[in-house]
Amino acid sequence: MNKNKILIELLVPSIEKTYDLYVPVNKKVGTVKRLIEDALAELSNKNYVPKKDTNFYSFETGNIYDVNQTIIDTDLENGSKIILI
């Protein structure tokens, strides 16, 4: 198994979609969020519009993930569910 990435489930309520994504563990949460938001905008034919005030939230706890924290330093692991709001 590749230790550089984890598989997460991303829920995006604004477009009523869920995605399974591999994310690199050595990148900051904010970097990953920006890349995912850019991809969502393109894949959804602009139905999803990236915003500066969105955050990743833990599905289990509701806690916000710090955009300055590296993925590996969070509680995210294979199979984690996060919400983009």
PDB file as gemmi writes it, atoms N, CA and C in Angstrom:
CRYST1    1.000    1.000    1.000  90.00  90.00  90.00 P 1                      
ATOM      1  N   MET A   1       0.839  -1.184   0.000  1.00  0.00           N  
ATOM      2  CA  MET A   1       0.000   0.000   0.000  1.00  0.00           C  
ATOM      3  C   MET A   1       0.884   1.248   0.000  1.00  0.00           C  
ATOM      4  N   ASN A   2       0.432   2.254  -0.707  1.00  0.00           N  
ATOM      5  CA  ASN A   2       1.167   3.504  -0.807  1.00  0.00           C  
ATOM      6  C   ASN A   2       0.986   4.305   0.478  1.00  0.00           C  
ATOM      7  N   LYS A   3       2.073   4.622   1.154  1.00  0.00           N  
ATOM      8  CA  LYS A   3       2.021   5.361   2.420  1.00  0.00           C  
ATOM      9  C   LYS A   3       1.986   6.878   2.207  1.00  0.00           C  
ATOM     10  N   ASN A   4       2.119   7.320   0.952  1.00  0.00           N  
ATOM     11  CA  ASN A   4       2.140   8.746   0.664  1.00  0.00           C  
ATOM     12  C   ASN A   4       0.753   9.339   0.456  1.00  0.00           C  
ATOM     13  N   LYS A   5      -0.254   8.477   0.346  1.00  0.00           N  
ATOM     14  CA  LYS A   5      -1.621   8.937   0.099  1.00  0.00           C  
ATOM     15  C   LYS A   5      -2.586   8.165   0.971  1.00  0.00           C  
ATOM     16  N   ILE A   6      -3.732   8.806   1.244  1.00  0.00           N  
ATOM     17  CA  ILE A   6      -4.814   8.116   1.943  1.00  0.00           C  
ATOM     18  C   ILE A   6      -6.087   8.275   1.113  1.00  0.00           C  
ATOM     19  N   LEU A   7      -6.979   7.331   1.268  1.00  0.00           N  
ATOM     20  CA  LEU A   7      -8.266   7.360   0.579  1.00  0.00           C  
ATOM     21  C   LEU A   7      -9.305   7.939   1.528  1.00  0.00           C  
ATOM     22  N   ILE A   8      -9.929   9.048   1.107  1.00  0.00           N  
ATOM     23  CA  ILE A   8     -10.965   9.677   1.922  1.00  0.00           C  
ATOM     24  C   ILE A   8     -12.283   9.695   1.155  1.00  0.00           C  
ATOM     25  N   GLU A   9     -13.364   9.854   1.881  1.00  0.00           N  
ATOM     26  CA  GLU A   9     -14.672  10.059   1.280  1.00  0.00           C  
ATOM     27  C   GLU A   9     -15.038  11.516   1.510  1.00  0.00           C  
ATOM     28  N   LEU A  10     -15.257  12.245   0.432  1.00  0.00           N  
ATOM     29  CA  LEU A  10     -15.568  13.668   0.490  1.00  0.00           C  
ATOM     30  C   LEU A  10     -17.036  13.884   0.166  1.00  0.00           C  
ATOM     31  N   LEU A  11     -17.760  14.503   1.095  1.00  0.00           N  
ATOM     32  CA  LEU A  11     -19.160  14.848   0.879  1.00  0.00           C  
ATOM     33  C   LEU A  11     -19.231  16.332   0.551  1.00  0.00           C  
ATOM     34  N   VAL A  12     -19.949  16.674  -0.528  1.00  0.00           N  
ATOM     35  CA  VAL A  12     -20.087  18.063  -0.962  1.00  0.00           C  
ATOM     36  C   VAL A  12     -21.581  18.386  -1.025  1.00  0.00           C  
ATOM     37  N   PRO A  13     -22.160  18.836   0.100  1.00  0.00           N  
ATOM     38  CA  PRO A  13     -23.600  19.078   0.152  1.00  0.00           C  
ATOM     39  C   PRO A  13     -24.107  20.101  -0.862  1.00  0.00           C  
ATOM     40  N   SER A  14     -23.306  21.101  -1.199  1.00  0.00           N  
ATOM     41  CA  SER A  14     -23.776  22.161  -2.093  1.00  0.00           C  
ATOM     42  C   SER A  14     -24.117  21.658  -3.494  1.00  0.00           C  
ATOM     43  N   ILE A  15     -23.500  20.546  -3.907  1.00  0.00           N  
ATOM     44  CA  ILE A  15     -23.828  19.963  -5.212  1.00  0.00           C  
ATOM     45  C   ILE A  15     -24.378  18.541  -5.068  1.00  0.00           C  
ATOM     46  N   GLU A  16     -24.638  18.146  -3.822  1.00  0.00           N  
ATOM     47  CA  GLU A  16     -25.222  16.838  -3.511  1.00  0.00           C  
ATOM     48  C   GLU A  16     -24.446  15.685  -4.136  1.00  0.00           C  
ATOM     49  N   LYS A  17     -23.123  15.707  -3.933  1.00  0.00           N  
ATOM     50  CA  LYS A  17     -22.240  14.673  -4.473  1.00  0.00           C  
ATOM     51  C   LYS A  17     -21.306  14.156  -3.389  1.00  0.00           C  
ATOM     52  N   THR A  18     -20.853  12.930  -3.578  1.00  0.00           N  
ATOM     53  CA  THR A  18     -19.854  12.300  -2.717  1.00  0.00           C  
ATOM     54  C   THR A  18     -18.769  11.724  -3.612  1.00  0.00           C  
ATOM     55  N   TYR A  19     -17.521  11.886  -3.193  1.00  0.00           N  
ATOM     56  CA  TYR A  19     -16.386  11.415  -3.974  1.00  0.00           C  
ATOM     57  C   TYR A  19     -15.432  10.627  -3.094  1.00  0.00           C  
ATOM     58  N   ASP A  20     -14.842   9.581  -3.653  1.00  0.00           N  
ATOM     59  CA  ASP A  20     -13.740   8.872  -3.018  1.00  0.00           C  
ATOM     60  C   ASP A  20     -12.465   9.399  -3.664  1.00  0.00           C  
ATOM     61  N   LEU A  21     -11.571   9.924  -2.845  1.00  0.00           N  
ATOM     62  CA  LEU A  21     -10.369  10.578  -3.358  1.00  0.00           C  
ATOM     63  C   LEU A  21      -9.121  10.117  -2.621  1.00  0.00           C  
ATOM     64  N   TYR A  22      -8.037   9.997  -3.364  1.00  0.00           N  
ATOM     65  CA  TYR A  22      -6.728   9.808  -2.749  1.00  0.00           C  
ATOM     66  C   TYR A  22      -6.118  11.179  -2.554  1.00  0.00           C  
ATOM     67  N   VAL A  23      -5.648  11.457  -1.347  1.00  0.00           N  
ATOM     68  CA  VAL A  23      -5.003  12.738  -1.072  1.00  0.00           C  
ATOM     69  C   VAL A  23      -3.598  12.490  -0.526  1.00  0.00           C  
ATOM     70  N   PRO A  24      -2.644  13.342  -0.918  1.00  0.00           N  
ATOM     71  CA  PRO A  24      -1.266  13.188  -0.428  1.00  0.00           C  
ATOM     72  C   PRO A  24      -1.165  13.609   1.031  1.00  0.00           C  
ATOM     73  N   VAL A  25      -0.463  12.828   1.826  1.00  0.00           N  
ATOM     74  CA  VAL A  25      -0.353  13.109   3.259  1.00  0.00           C  
ATOM     75  C   VAL A  25       0.685  14.180   3.578  1.00  0.00           C  
ATOM     76  N   ASN A  26       1.536  14.518   2.610  1.00  0.00           N  
ATOM     77  CA  ASN A  26       2.601  15.486   2.869  1.00  0.00           C  
ATOM     78  C   ASN A  26       2.219  16.911   2.455  1.00  0.00           C  
ATOM     79  N   LYS A  27       0.974  17.129   2.056  1.00  0.00           N  
ATOM     80  CA  LYS A  27       0.497  18.463   1.676  1.00  0.00           C  
ATOM     81  C   LYS A  27      -0.350  19.064   2.789  1.00  0.00           C  
ATOM     82  N   LYS A  28      -0.432  20.392   2.798  1.00  0.00           N  
ATOM     83  CA  LYS A  28      -1.268  21.076   3.785  1.00  0.00           C  
ATOM     84  C   LYS A  28      -2.740  20.928   3.420  1.00  0.00           C  
ATOM     85  N   VAL A  29      -3.574  20.921   4.424  1.00  0.00           N  
ATOM     86  CA  VAL A  29      -5.017  20.814   4.232  1.00  0.00           C  
ATOM     87  C   VAL A  29      -5.506  21.886   3.258  1.00  0.00           C  
ATOM     88  N   GLY A  30      -5.025  23.110   3.410  1.00  0.00           N  
ATOM     89  CA  GLY A  30      -5.447  24.208   2.538  1.00  0.00           C  
ATOM     90  C   GLY A  30      -5.087  23.986   1.081  1.00  0.00           C  
ATOM     91  N   THR A  31      -3.919  23.420   0.834  1.00  0.00           N  
ATOM     92  CA  THR A  31      -3.487  23.121  -0.535  1.00  0.00           C  
ATOM     93  C   THR A  31      -4.379  22.060  -1.155  1.00  0.00           C  
ATOM     94  N   VAL A  32      -4.642  21.003  -0.389  1.00  0.00           N  
ATOM     95  CA  VAL A  32      -5.500  19.923  -0.873  1.00  0.00           C  
ATOM     96  C   VAL A  32      -6.917  20.446  -1.119  1.00  0.00           C  
ATOM     97  N   LYS A  33      -7.415  21.283  -0.219  1.00  0.00           N  
ATOM     98  CA  LYS A  33      -8.759  21.854  -0.367  1.00  0.00           C  
ATOM     99  C   LYS A  33      -8.855  22.665  -1.652  1.00  0.00           C  
ATOM    100  N   ARG A  34      -7.859  23.497  -1.901  1.00  0.00           N  
ATOM    101  CA  ARG A  34      -7.860  24.334  -3.106  1.00  0.00           C  
ATOM    102  C   ARG A  34      -7.839  23.480  -4.378  1.00  0.00           C  
ATOM    103  N   LEU A  35      -7.001  22.453  -4.406  1.00  0.00           N  
ATOM    104  CA  LEU A  35      -6.917  21.579  -5.570  1.00  0.00           C  
ATOM    105  C   LEU A  35      -8.233  20.835  -5.800  1.00  0.00           C  
ATOM    106  N   ILE A  36      -8.838  20.356  -4.715  1.00  0.00           N  
ATOM    107  CA  ILE A  36     -10.110  19.647  -4.829  1.00  0.00           C  
ATOM    108  C   ILE A  36     -11.204  20.597  -5.306  1.00  0.00           C  
ATOM    109  N   GLU A  37     -11.240  21.799  -4.761  1.00  0.00           N  
ATOM    110  CA  GLU A  37     -12.264  22.763  -5.173  1.00  0.00           C  
ATOM    111  C   GLU A  37     -12.116  23.133  -6.653  1.00  0.00           C  
ATOM    112  N   ASP A  38     -10.899  23.304  -7.117  1.00  0.00           N  
ATOM    113  CA  ASP A  38     -10.678  23.607  -8.533  1.00  0.00           C  
ATOM    114  C   ASP A  38     -11.162  22.457  -9.417  1.00  0.00           C  
ATOM    115  N   ALA A  39     -10.871  21.231  -9.003  1.00  0.00           N  
ATOM    116  CA  ALA A  39     -11.319  20.056  -9.761  1.00  0.00           C  
ATOM    117  C   ALA A  39     -12.847  19.931  -9.737  1.00  0.00           C  
ATOM    118  N   LEU A  40     -13.454  20.199  -8.576  1.00  0.00           N  
ATOM    119  CA  LEU A  40     -14.914  20.138  -8.473  1.00  0.00           C  
ATOM    120  C   LEU A  40     -15.582  21.149  -9.399  1.00  0.00           C  
ATOM    121  N   ALA A  41     -15.039  22.349  -9.487  1.00  0.00           N  
ATOM    122  CA  ALA A  41     -15.595  23.376 -10.364  1.00  0.00           C  
ATOM    123  C   ALA A  41     -15.573  22.900 -11.810  1.00  0.00           C  
ATOM    124  N   GLU A  42     -14.462  22.289 -12.193  1.00  0.00           N  
ATOM    125  CA  GLU A  42     -14.333  21.815 -13.564  1.00  0.00           C  
ATOM    126  C   GLU A  42     -15.232  20.608 -13.828  1.00  0.00           C  
ATOM    127  N   LEU A  43     -15.237  19.648 -12.913  1.00  0.00           N  
ATOM    128  CA  LEU A  43     -16.032  18.427 -13.109  1.00  0.00           C  
ATOM    129  C   LEU A  43     -17.539  18.660 -13.050  1.00  0.00           C  
ATOM    130  N   SER A  44     -17.947  19.679 -12.328  1.00  0.00           N  
ATOM    131  CA  SER A  44     -19.384  19.930 -12.156  1.00  0.00           C  
ATOM    132  C   SER A  44     -19.921  20.955 -13.159  1.00  0.00           C  
ATOM    133  N   ASN A  45     -19.123  21.275 -14.186  1.00  0.00           N  
ATOM    134  CA  ASN A  45     -19.520  22.299 -15.163  1.00  0.00           C  
ATOM    135  C   ASN A  45     -19.879  23.614 -14.480  1.00  0.00           C  
ATOM    136  N   LYS A  46     -19.065  23.989 -13.514  1.00  0.00           N  
ATOM    137  CA  LYS A  46     -19.206  25.251 -12.762  1.00  0.00           C  
ATOM    138  C   LYS A  46     -20.415  25.277 -11.820  1.00  0.00           C  
ATOM    139  N   ASN A  47     -21.039  24.113 -11.556  1.00  0.00           N  
ATOM    140  CA  ASN A  47     -22.102  24.071 -10.540  1.00  0.00           C  
ATOM    141  C   ASN A  47     -21.519  24.285  -9.148  1.00  0.00           C  
ATOM    142  N   TYR A  48     -20.263  23.870  -8.981  1.00  0.00           N  
ATOM    143  CA  TYR A  48     -19.569  24.140  -7.732  1.00  0.00           C  
ATOM    144  C   TYR A  48     -18.682  25.360  -7.948  1.00  0.00           C  
ATOM    145  N   VAL A  49     -18.817  26.352  -7.081  1.00  0.00           N  
ATOM    146  CA  VAL A  49     -18.005  27.563  -7.166  1.00  0.00           C  
ATOM    147  C   VAL A  49     -17.108  27.638  -5.930  1.00  0.00           C  
ATOM    148  N   PRO A  50     -15.777  27.559  -6.115  1.00  0.00           N  
ATOM    149  CA  PRO A  50     -14.866  27.648  -4.964  1.00  0.00           C  
ATOM    150  C   PRO A  50     -15.035  28.978  -4.228  1.00  0.00           C  
ATOM    151  N   LYS A  51     -14.976  28.896  -2.894  1.00  0.00           N  
ATOM    152  CA  LYS A  51     -15.095  30.085  -2.058  1.00  0.00           C  
ATOM    153  C   LYS A  51     -13.971  30.080  -1.036  1.00  0.00           C  
ATOM    154  N   LYS A  52     -13.572  31.257  -0.594  1.00  0.00           N  
ATOM    155  CA  LYS A  52     -12.481  31.359   0.376  1.00  0.00           C  
ATOM    156  C   LYS A  52     -12.891  30.904   1.772  1.00  0.00           C  
ATOM    157  N   ASP A  53     -14.182  30.972   2.070  1.00  0.00           N  
ATOM    158  CA  ASP A  53     -14.612  30.663   3.438  1.00  0.00           C  
ATOM    159  C   ASP A  53     -15.074  29.222   3.640  1.00  0.00           C  
ATOM    160  N   THR A  54     -14.785  28.333   2.680  1.00  0.00           N  
ATOM    161  CA  THR A  54     -15.143  26.927   2.864  1.00  0.00           C  
ATOM    162  C   THR A  54     -14.087  26.227   3.704  1.00  0.00           C  
ATOM    163  N   ASN A  55     -14.492  25.151   4.341  1.00  0.00           N  
ATOM    164  CA  ASN A  55     -13.584  24.355   5.165  1.00  0.00           C  
ATOM    165  C   ASN A  55     -13.897  22.880   5.020  1.00  0.00           C  
ATOM    166  N   PHE A  56     -12.908  22.072   5.389  1.00  0.00           N  
ATOM    167  CA  PHE A  56     -13.125  20.641   5.550  1.00  0.00           C  
ATOM    168  C   PHE A  56     -13.548  20.399   6.990  1.00  0.00           C  
ATOM    169  N   TYR A  57     -14.601  19.628   7.166  1.00  0.00           N  
ATOM    170  CA  TYR A  57     -15.086  19.252   8.489  1.00  0.00           C  
ATOM    171  C   TYR A  57     -15.035  17.738   8.619  1.00  0.00           C  
ATOM    172  N   SER A  58     -14.718  17.264   9.797  1.00  0.00           N  
ATOM    173  CA  SER A  58     -14.775  15.835  10.076  1.00  0.00           C  
ATOM    174  C   SER A  58     -16.232  15.403  10.113  1.00  0.00           C  
ATOM    175  N   PHE A  59     -16.571  14.361   9.386  1.00  0.00           N  
ATOM    176  CA  PHE A  59     -17.930  13.824   9.398  1.00  0.00           C  
ATOM    177  C   PHE A  59     -18.259  13.267  10.783  1.00  0.00           C  
ATOM    178  N   GLU A  60     -17.270  12.669  11.427  1.00  0.00           N  
ATOM    179  CA  GLU A  60     -17.486  12.011  12.713  1.00  0.00           C  
ATOM    180  C   GLU A  60     -17.620  13.005  13.868  1.00  0.00           C  
ATOM    181  N   THR A  61     -16.770  14.037  13.883  1.00  0.00           N  
ATOM    182  CA  THR A  61     -16.741  14.936  15.040  1.00  0.00           C  
ATOM    183  C   THR A  61     -17.291  16.333  14.758  1.00  0.00           C  
ATOM    184  N   GLY A  62     -17.336  16.723  13.490  1.00  0.00           N  
ATOM    185  CA  GLY A  62     -17.756  18.076  13.142  1.00  0.00           C  
ATOM    186  C   GLY A  62     -16.650  19.110  13.277  1.00  0.00           C  
ATOM    187  N   ASN A  63     -15.470  18.682  13.689  1.00  0.00           N  
ATOM    188  CA  ASN A  63     -14.345  19.609  13.846  1.00  0.00           C  
ATOM    189  C   ASN A  63     -13.840  20.097  12.494  1.00  0.00           C  
ATOM    190  N   ILE A  64     -13.377  21.345  12.464  1.00  0.00           N  
ATOM    191  CA  ILE A  64     -12.796  21.930  11.256  1.00  0.00           C  
ATOM    192  C   ILE A  64     -11.322  21.546  11.179  1.00  0.00           C  
ATOM    193  N   TYR A  65     -10.876  21.182   9.970  1.00  0.00           N  
ATOM    194  CA  TYR A  65      -9.453  20.901   9.769  1.00  0.00           C  
ATOM    195  C   TYR A  65      -8.716  22.203   9.479  1.00  0.00           C  
ATOM    196  N   ASP A  66      -7.631  22.416  10.184  1.00  0.00           N  
ATOM    197  CA  ASP A  66      -6.793  23.619  10.051  1.00  0.00           C  
ATOM    198  C   ASP A  66      -6.112  23.602   8.685  1.00  0.00           C  
ATOM    199  N   VAL A  67      -6.319  24.654   7.886  1.00  0.00           N  
ATOM    200  CA  VAL A  67      -5.756  24.716   6.539  1.00  0.00           C  
ATOM    201  C   VAL A  67      -4.232  24.771   6.536  1.00  0.00           C  
ATOM    202  N   ASN A  68      -3.631  25.137   7.660  1.00  0.00           N  
ATOM    203  CA  ASN A  68      -2.173  25.227   7.740  1.00  0.00           C  
ATOM    204  C   ASN A  68      -1.512  23.942   8.231  1.00  0.00           C  
ATOM    205  N   GLN A  69      -2.319  22.958   8.556  1.00  0.00           N  
ATOM    206  CA  GLN A  69      -1.795  21.699   9.075  1.00  0.00           C  
ATOM    207  C   GLN A  69      -1.585  20.706   7.926  1.00  0.00           C  
ATOM    208  N   THR A  70      -0.516  19.937   8.004  1.00  0.00           N  
ATOM    209  CA  THR A  70      -0.245  18.905   7.016  1.00  0.00           C  
ATOM    210  C   THR A  70      -1.204  17.734   7.262  1.00  0.00           C  
ATOM    211  N   ILE A  71      -1.674  17.126   6.185  1.00  0.00           N  
ATOM    212  CA  ILE A  71      -2.637  16.020   6.286  1.00  0.00           C  
ATOM    213  C   ILE A  71      -2.157  14.946   7.265  1.00  0.00           C  
ATOM    214  N   ILE A  72      -0.881  14.599   7.202  1.00  0.00           N  
ATOM    215  CA  ILE A  72      -0.349  13.540   8.071  1.00  0.00           C  
ATOM    216  C   ILE A  72      -0.442  13.911   9.550  1.00  0.00           C  
ATOM    217  N   ASP A  73      -0.506  15.205   9.854  1.00  0.00           N  
ATOM    218  CA  ASP A  73      -0.573  15.661  11.240  1.00  0.00           C  
ATOM    219  C   ASP A  73      -2.010  15.822  11.751  1.00  0.00           C  
ATOM    220  N   THR A  74      -2.975  15.436  10.927  1.00  0.00           N  
ATOM    221  CA  THR A  74      -4.381  15.462  11.343  1.00  0.00           C  
ATOM    222  C   THR A  74      -4.802  14.051  11.733  1.00  0.00           C  
ATOM    223  N   ASP A  75      -6.082  13.876  12.074  1.00  0.00           N  
ATOM    224  CA  ASP A  75      -6.582  12.539  12.384  1.00  0.00           C  
ATOM    225  C   ASP A  75      -7.104  11.819  11.141  1.00  0.00           C  
ATOM    226  N   LEU A  76      -6.871  12.395   9.953  1.00  0.00           N  
ATOM    227  CA  LEU A  76      -7.325  11.758   8.725  1.00  0.00           C  
ATOM    228  C   LEU A  76      -6.524  10.500   8.448  1.00  0.00           C  
ATOM    229  N   GLU A  77      -7.239   9.475   8.030  1.00  0.00           N  
ATOM    230  CA  GLU A  77      -6.621   8.191   7.696  1.00  0.00           C  
ATOM    231  C   GLU A  77      -7.458   7.545   6.607  1.00  0.00           C  
ATOM    232  N   ASN A  78      -6.997   6.423   6.076  1.00  0.00           N  
ATOM    233  CA  ASN A  78      -7.766   5.716   5.062  1.00  0.00           C  
ATOM    234  C   ASN A  78      -9.181   5.478   5.551  1.00  0.00           C  
ATOM    235  N   GLY A  79     -10.148   5.841   4.703  1.00  0.00           N  
ATOM    236  CA  GLY A  79     -11.556   5.630   5.049  1.00  0.00           C  
ATOM    237  C   GLY A  79     -12.218   6.785   5.764  1.00  0.00           C  
ATOM    238  N   SER A  80     -11.463   7.845   6.094  1.00  0.00           N  
ATOM    239  CA  SER A  80     -12.060   9.002   6.776  1.00  0.00           C  
ATOM    240  C   SER A  80     -13.089   9.673   5.872  1.00  0.00           C  
ATOM    241  N   LYS A  81     -14.137  10.191   6.508  1.00  0.00           N  
ATOM    242  CA  LYS A  81     -15.159  10.964   5.796  1.00  0.00           C  
ATOM    243  C   LYS A  81     -15.016  12.416   6.184  1.00  0.00           C  
ATOM    244  N   ILE A  82     -14.973  13.289   5.164  1.00  0.00           N  
ATOM    245  CA  ILE A  82     -14.932  14.715   5.442  1.00  0.00           C  
ATOM    246  C   ILE A  82     -16.002  15.418   4.623  1.00  0.00           C  
ATOM    247  N   ILE A  83     -16.407  16.575   5.110  1.00  0.00           N  
ATOM    248  CA  ILE A  83     -17.451  17.370   4.452  1.00  0.00           C  
ATOM    249  C   ILE A  83     -16.832  18.693   4.024  1.00  0.00           C  
ATOM    250  N   LEU A  84     -17.130  19.122   2.812  1.00  0.00           N  
ATOM    251  CA  LEU A  84     -16.671  20.409   2.307  1.00  0.00           C  
ATOM    252  C   LEU A  84     -17.837  21.382   2.349  1.00  0.00           C  
ATOM    253  N   ILE A  85     -17.763  22.324   3.285  1.00  0.00           N  
ATOM    254  CA  ILE A  85     -18.827  23.323   3.458  1.00  0.00           C  
ATOM    255  C   ILE A  85     -18.183  24.694   3.504  1.00  0.00           C  
TER     256      ILE A  85                                                      
END                                                                             
